[in-house]
Structure formats: structure tokens, C-alpha cells
Amino acid sequence: AVCSTSFFGEGLFEYDLLPLFSSTISPYYRQSLFRTILESGVSEVRSDRDKFSIFLDVKHFSPEDLNVKVIDDFVEIHGKHNERQDDHGYISREFHRRYRLPSSVDQSAITCSLSSDGMLTFSAPKVQSNTDPSHGERPIPVIREEKPASATSS
């Protein structure tokens, strides 16, 4: 299985630049920094024998703010919300993510859902033969789920 995690919208921390400092940070602060990173926008890609999945933290976006589409062998996810008030003032957010789909993905069976706690799940089964001629551009609807992502296990 292939798995990767990336973070977006966050700045660099001192320990990103100088790994030696990370060992000198007390465990209390290290745990606090780790929690902060986990609460930021996390992207995880899983690809195993039967299924390809993308998990993306989009808790600041509603389904109307998200656009998910497949273009040839890529899935593109775009999120944008207009300026709104938060605890610190006003903020607007926008992101673009693009992922290459494995050639064995059944593009006609792609699903995309948004959990109540803001986790976008893009999922597609894999097929044994890659003779799927349905490549091109196709929008993928985002379905709102009433349960949080932590309640579903993959």
C-alpha cells in the first residue's frame, strides 16, 4: 500500500529547518506542536490492491465551497470560501489539490463524501484490466454525511 501525508496552509517550524532542535524540545511542547499539526489541513492518500482513496481535511469548507472533478488520470479538488468572521477577525480560504489516479482505477465508480467533522473522502475501486475508455473530464459530486469521519473506519 502507498500512503503519504502532507500539510498545507501552515508555516515552517524551527524543527522543520533544524532537526537537531526537535530532540531538544520538551515532550510537552512536542506533543502540543503535533496536535496543532494534526488539526491543520491533512491530506492522506491510500492505494492498495483493491481501492484508491484520498482523505482531505476540509473542515473550513461546506460542500458548496468544494469542487471535485476527474480530468483524464487526475483528480482535482478545489476549495474556496468567501471572507467570513472567525475568532481573530475575518478570513477567506482557497486551496487546489491535484492527485494522479492509478491506471487501474474504475473511474465510473468514483465516490466522494464529506463527513460532519469536515473530512473529505474520495474513493475509487480498482479493476483488474485498465481498458476503461471513459477518460476525459467528469465532475464528482460531494455528498454530505451526517456522521464524523472518526466514526467510519477504512
Disulfide bonds with the S-S distance in Angstrom:
none
